[in-house]
């Protein structure tokens, strides 16, 4: 029980997996929460089954945690809005995974986080800072995540618990590759659309996470940090 405990939702793949690996390297006992167990996990990371869109599933997971030092909200779903009439199922799926799940996990985590050192970091998106016309649900969800982060930062500030968001642009993950397929592009095309000519790596997001969770960021809260090669400027 002397170990620091970190919970990473969506921690078995993509950005979440990179974050889980980095936290384990930093000495945390890391729980990667996801609906299905992966074939492999980084050293120091264990899987716990959880669907963040399901209230009972989240409650069951948090009931197993005696305490928590850091929560990373990396679970999410993306995809272009279906054509035609409003698609209620698509909206609920995107909101359930991205916004409802983030709120639900953060609400459970706050009472467990220690004063002055507790941390919550949401992996939002550059689409929490700007918009695209064919991903209305995803854009709305990620804008909501940033609003959630800002409000929770004020709520948690008296206890010295910080709440921040990282907002990556393109990162070469399965989710991004699915989006590139929708747009008829690839990683090179994505990189060429940024002022730096590069896309962000999952490890770079994990590096930024490590700083936000460190004592060096103890007075940084309520921030939404863009990591998109300057594309949102």
Protein Blocks (a to p, Z undefined) as FASTA:
>chain_A
ZZccdddehilgcjllmmmmmmmmnopacddddfbdcfbdcehiacddddfkbmklmmmm
mmmpmbdfbdcdfbcceddddehjddfklmmmmmmmmmmmmmmmmmmmmmmpcghkaccd
dddbfklmbccfklmmlmmmmmmmmmmmmmmmmmmmmnopacddddddddddfklmmmmm
mnopafklmmmmpfnlpacdfklmmmmmmmmmmmklmmgghiacddeehmmZZ
